[in-house]
Structures are given as structure tokens and as C-alpha cells.
């Protein structure tokens, strides 16, 4: 079943998605730095933010692939199949 966060990301525009990704990356870097210096109260938040970044990047990539023309998609599939068969 799709998570609620994933469903929320589908409603974002591409611009909102990009802004959210940059903000979340900045937040993750800041949290990681603070954790290295003095430690976080709850270090599991690092995992949550890292996974949020992955969700955002996945949605951006999904939209990029959806916007590709059919010819480019077939070329991509051909390359992926060739790599898989090695």
C-alpha cells in the first residue's frame, strides 16, 4: 500500500517538488552536522529525513521518465535489458 507521504507528493507541482527537495536536503545536512557535533535527541529523525529525500528524488525521476518521448523510453529500456543480461 502506498504511504501517505507518497500520495501527498503526487499532488505537488514540479516547482513545489523541487523546492521541497532543496529544503529537505538542507535540513538533512544541518541535522547531520549537528549530530556529529553534539548528537541529536532522537537520531532516528535522520533516517526519516533521509527517506523523505529519497521519496522526493523518486517522484522527480518518475516525472522525468513520464515526460520522455516514446523513442527515448524504448532506447532506455533496450539499454537496461542489455545491462541486465550481462
KAKAUR-V403910 format. One record per residue. N is the residue number from 1. RES is the residue in one small letter. PSI is psi in radians with two decimals (NA if undefined). D_LAST is the distance of its C-alpha to the last C-alpha in Angstrom with 1 decimal. Layout:
# KAKAUR-V403910
n/res/psi/d_last
N/RES/PSI/D_LAST
N/RES/PSI/D_LAST
This chain:
# KAKAUR-V403910
n/res/psi/d_last
1/x/2.44/32.9
2/x/2.45/32.6
3/x/2.80/34.5
4/x/-0.66/37.6
5/x/-0.71/36.2
6/x/-0.73/33.3
7/x/-0.63/35.8
8/x/-0.66/38.1
9/x/-0.52/35.4
10/x/-0.41/34.9
11/x/-0.25/38.6
12/x/2.61/38.3
13/x/2.93/38.4
14/x/-0.67/35.7
15/x/-0.78/38.4
16/x/-0.66/39.4
17/x/-0.76/35.8
18/x/-0.76/35.3
19/x/-0.75/38.7
20/x/-0.68/37.9
21/x/-0.78/34.6
22/x/-0.70/36.5
23/x/-0.73/39.3
24/x/-0.67/37.1
25/x/-0.74/35.2
26/x/-0.74/38.6
27/x/-0.74/39.8
28/x/-0.77/36.9
29/x/-0.71/37.3
30/x/-0.77/41.0
31/x/-0.70/40.7
32/x/-0.70/38.2
33/x/-0.82/40.8
34/x/-0.65/43.6
35/x/-0.64/41.9
36/x/-0.61/41.3
37/x/-0.99/45.0
38/x/-0.11/47.0
39/x/2.53/44.7
40/x/2.70/44.5
41/x/-0.72/46.7
42/x/1.66/43.7
43/x/-0.22/40.4
44/x/-0.29/38.5
45/x/-0.47/39.2
46/x/-0.75/36.6
47/x/-0.76/33.9
48/x/-0.78/35.4
49/x/-0.69/35.4
50/x/-0.69/31.9
51/x/-0.58/30.7
52/x/-0.71/32.9
53/x/-0.75/31.2
54/x/-0.71/27.8
55/x/-0.77/29.4
56/x/-0.80/30.8
57/x/-0.64/27.7
58/x/-0.75/25.8
59/x/-0.69/28.7
60/x/-0.80/28.7
61/x/-0.68/25.0
62/x/-0.70/25.6
63/x/-0.63/28.5
64/x/-0.78/26.6
65/x/-0.60/24.0
66/x/-0.49/26.9
67/x/-0.17/28.7
68/x/2.53/25.9
69/x/2.84/26.7
70/x/-0.63/24.9
71/x/-0.76/23.4
72/x/-0.64/21.8
73/x/-0.70/20.5
74/x/-0.65/18.9
75/x/-0.73/17.3
76/x/-0.75/16.0
77/x/-0.69/14.7
78/x/-0.77/12.9
79/x/-0.75/11.2
80/x/-0.71/10.4
81/x/-0.70/8.9
82/x/-0.73/6.7
83/x/-0.67/5.6
84/x/-0.60/5.6
85/x/-0.07/3.8
86/x/NA/0.0
